[in-house]
């Protein structure tokens, strides 16, 4: 297009409109940041003159821009796949799409591409940078290790793009974003937890009183998310994550104030830093936090992850940090100690008067000190998952700025402080316990006007009298969306209705649970307009209730769970039919459990009163004797268990995917119609079921998984050959606990079908606990069968002949036979060459192994077996002729005491064996010389081989052996010679070998772990073991070893040691100062050393995170907490376990 000198906007628009008139155009506007709608309209006007079909394509990183400019919806670009990202990177780095010409760069290139995390700009930039550096491996490694900010700016388009994103943020969002540098890469965080942190730091600007701080923080968060600074986690949609490059940006812009000890470089002067975070380690010693003594203005001390889980809460923090460091950080606003095994807090914690956020979730805290009442600025107190917490201090009533008091999962907390009503700003109170004879305690709830989200009210049986009836406690609290009300499990007072009535919620409530209510009826508001927006109702163990309110008219109800309602005999649709519409219009999940007296279920609508129901569960309703609803058009999952009187009915379930019927003896025959998409059928405990109904094989969509268990009357599927096509897609069949011999055939006599079309997609067959199964027929399954498992068939004497390759086209890959004590042999013939795994366990009469297990010398028959386990087969005596397959990777032989030992000729020269595990192999006197041929062997375990005397004379020249475990070999006299040359060996365990002497030439040089237990003949002192030469050793464990009075001697142990375990050293009296030389030691455990009484006066290593002294009677008292003379020497250790002597 020709140039234009027009400067008047109107004239420019007219000119452009004329130029575009009648022309079909594509305009691309890249990286748009304008959020002004009027300016966009001005820009857009001339383009309207273009021909129909013209397009304007806009790219932006801001969702607000997209919402202003879009006319047809937005398309959110996803990250490139790893392969696509690698191809893009390779193209810009090498000018090709692969590494065919540069194989040495492939590994580094793949790591660099992964570092890009699917971002095309990063792949292009890094690739282009390397293209100018040449194809030198060192240059590529430098780029891999560098951060994006280390790249030269003139050669990188990433920096300007990221800075532009940050530049367009308003000031308040810049502060909030830069704070996120405290999160390491790939850290997943929740929106609410980040908003609370921003609030504590004072980043949220409250412009009007009407708007809550939480709502302002949520708005900030969504703004940053809309600008692509945050993205939803792919593993948990409730969590968010920052792309690595965005994380780098946060680090760059906050480098003067924030420090993440696990990822950031320390750019600023220490005294300027304000925010500190770190990933918890198992033992956090005080040395890790020494730098904080220089940060007296620190505002944030945060252990990550903030939100942990019960099984991950096993970290220990040095007592010095709690007692000495934290009280000095008087300007702290955020303190998170979640996940530490802290049992008590020091009184000095009350001196942190600026503290606004205090997180103690998943700690072992039992109570809070009264000094917590001095934290007047505190806004958030999180005690989530503190299962040992029994009470809160009364001084909490002073925390008038408290917004959040999270008491979720604190089941031992049964005392609440008085006057909680003083906390007028409280918004989150997840749990409230009503104490006996404490009426004001209960009425406190009424004063908390701003409560929101969820609340659980426990101990309602303690509300005395009815003088407060008519006074509503929760009705004006429109922010509460989840309400849990619980009385005591043994509470049966029928006069509980007035208390229940007082708890009428606001109509915004989404979820309600009522447990152990003792009244006979629900209050009038339950089921009415007060629950107009309810989505989830759970009624549990309200044993005196005689009838349910009319819940079918609730327009938003999606889940209804009713459990343990012992007073209910009938359920119907009372009061709903008159409404003029079908009940439960959007209900998706309906569950009945433990309804012991329920007999009748009334269904007034024949054509379906549950049009949206996806899941129906009825469990342990022994007296229910009516039919299920006939037509459930949307039902996907039907589970009925423990309903012996429930009668069969014709069920029309066109959407059913999963059917599970257990212990319902009268639900036969199964009558299903209209089923088109069934995937899984589980049937258990139906003694009167003799065969599957004719309709089963007529389903257009047959199940892929069929599981049959304890159906003692079932003798056959009795599927007609002409109708077998409908079940041809079944891939997995499991038969468990069938007393008569079950037949899958038309004639009812054989365990396999005669029709070749039957189960022609079957891949897995599992038969378990069939006490009368004797044998199989001669006809086999389809060639699709890959996995066959037979377990606990006590009278099975013969295996099916079709598992042997020359009789069928069997392509079996996995064969597992367990607990078949009557089985004596395999059929004649050879195992199929496709077999990769064979496991034989507890077949006590099996006296021979199958042909085809071994590789013939002439290689006439190939075997590709990779995994062989023979366990508990005492009648086995010999291996078949030949060698073990060269493909074998795992060999495990346990408890086969008659089996003749492995011979040299059985181990092939080019074996692939990686793992050998031998246990209770009584005939094994020596290991075969050909063991040296196992060049791929990684792990060798020899246990309880009582007759094993020696290793091969040549030793164990195994270049890849990493693990060697030798235990309970009574006659073994020596370890292999020349162990010094096992340079790959990392883990060596020698246990309970009383005649074993120390190896000549010393130990393997690269050991990481050495365990020597109860080897009486190892008389050489530990000082002569040359352990100091093991420069990679991290773990050392010794028990019942040579006599020693003190440990360790100077220069005895390598400084690389991380863990030491000592046990049953009967003459050990003292631990010496040489322990101070172990500058990496983290764990020291001493067990059953009865004469040990002394620790080094100089103390233990500063790196020590765990000290365990167990059953050392003379030392226990000297190390007792606060009283023992050694306590000052060990008090700084995060985890101290002093376990008294067993009496």
Secondary structure as UniProt FT lines:
FT   HELIX           9..20
FT   TURN            21..22
FT   STRAND          26..29
FT   HELIX           37..44
FT   HELIX           45..49
FT   TURN            52..53
FT   STRAND          55..58
FT   HELIX           63..69
FT   HELIX           82..94
FT   TURN            100..101
FT   HELIX           103..105
FT   HELIX           106..115
FT   TURN            116..118
FT   HELIX           120..131
FT   TURN            132..133
FT   HELIX           137..145
FT   HELIX           148..150
FT   HELIX           153..155
FT   HELIX           158..167
FT   HELIX           171..179
FT   HELIX           180..182
FT   TURN            185..186
FT   STRAND          189..190
FT   HELIX           191..201
FT   TURN            209..210
FT   HELIX           213..226
FT   TURN            227..228
FT   STRAND          231..232
FT   TURN            237..238
FT   STRAND          239..241
FT   HELIX           244..253
FT   TURN            254..257
FT   STRAND          258..260
FT   TURN            261..263
FT   HELIX           270..272
FT   STRAND          275..279
FT   STRAND          283..284
FT   HELIX           286..294
FT   TURN            296..297
FT   STRAND          300..304
FT   HELIX           310..312
FT   STRAND          315..317
FT   HELIX           319..320
FT   HELIX           321..325
FT   HELIX           326..328
FT   TURN            330..331
FT   STRAND          334..336
FT   TURN            338..339
FT   HELIX           347..351
FT   TURN            353..354
FT   STRAND          357..359
FT   TURN            361..362
FT   HELIX           370..374
FT   TURN            376..377
FT   STRAND          380..382
FT   TURN            384..385
FT   TURN            387..388
FT   HELIX           394..398
FT   TURN            400..401
FT   STRAND          404..406
FT   TURN            408..409
FT   TURN            411..412
FT   HELIX           420..422
FT   TURN            424..425
FT   STRAND          428..429
FT   STRAND          431..433
FT   TURN            436..437
FT   HELIX           439..447
FT   TURN            449..450
FT   STRAND          452..458
FT   HELIX           460..462
FT   TURN            467..470
FT   TURN            475..476
FT   STRAND          479..486
FT   TURN            489..490
FT   HELIX           494..496
FT   HELIX           497..502
FT   TURN            507..508
FT   STRAND          511..515
FT   TURN            524..527
FT   HELIX           529..531
FT   TURN            532..533
FT   STRAND          536..540
FT   TURN            543..544
FT   TURN            552..553
FT   TURN            555..556
FT   STRAND          559..563
FT   TURN            566..567
FT   STRAND          570..571
FT   TURN            574..576
FT   HELIX           577..579
FT   TURN            585..586
FT   STRAND          589..593
FT   TURN            596..597
FT   STRAND          600..601
FT   TURN            606..607
FT   TURN            611..612
FT   STRAND          615..619
FT   TURN            622..623
FT   TURN            633..634
FT   STRAND          637..641
FT   TURN            644..645
FT   STRAND          650..652
FT   TURN            654..655
FT   STRAND          658..662
FT   TURN            665..666
FT   STRAND          671..673
FT   STRAND          680..684
FT   TURN            687..688
FT   HELIX           694..698
FT   STRAND          705..709
FT   TURN            712..713
FT   HELIX           721..727
FT   TURN            728..729
FT   STRAND          732..736
FT   TURN            746..747
FT   TURN            756..761
FT   STRAND          764..768
FT   TURN            771..772
FT   TURN            783..784
FT   STRAND          787..791
FT   TURN            794..795
FT   HELIX           801..803
FT   TURN            805..807
FT   STRAND          814..818
FT   TURN            821..822
FT   STRAND          830..831
FT   TURN            833..834
FT   STRAND          837..841
FT   TURN            844..845
FT   STRAND          854..855
FT   TURN            857..858
FT   STRAND          867..871
FT   TURN            874..875
FT   STRAND          883..884
FT   TURN            886..887
FT   STRAND          890..894
FT   TURN            897..898
FT   HELIX           904..906
FT   TURN            909..910
FT   STRAND          915..919
FT   TURN            922..923
FT   HELIX           929..933
FT   TURN            935..936
FT   STRAND          939..943
FT   TURN            946..947
FT   TURN            953..954
FT   TURN            959..960
FT   STRAND          963..967
FT   TURN            970..971
FT   TURN            977..978
FT   HELIX           979..981
FT   TURN            983..984
FT   STRAND          987..991
FT   TURN            994..995
FT   TURN            1000..1001
FT   TURN            1005..1006
FT   STRAND          1009..1013
FT   TURN            1016..1017
FT   HELIX           1022..1024
FT   HELIX           1027..1029
FT   TURN            1031..1032
FT   STRAND          1035..1039
FT   STRAND          1046..1047
FT   TURN            1050..1051
FT   TURN            1055..1056
FT   STRAND          1059..1063
FT   TURN            1066..1067
FT   STRAND          1070..1071
FT   HELIX           1073..1077
FT   TURN            1079..1080
FT   STRAND          1083..1087
FT   TURN            1090..1091
FT   TURN            1097..1098
FT   TURN            1102..1103
FT   STRAND          1106..1110
FT   HELIX           1113..1116
FT   HELIX           1117..1119
FT   TURN            1121..1123
FT   TURN            1125..1126
FT   HELIX           1127..1130
FT   TURN            1131..1132
FT   STRAND          1135..1139
//
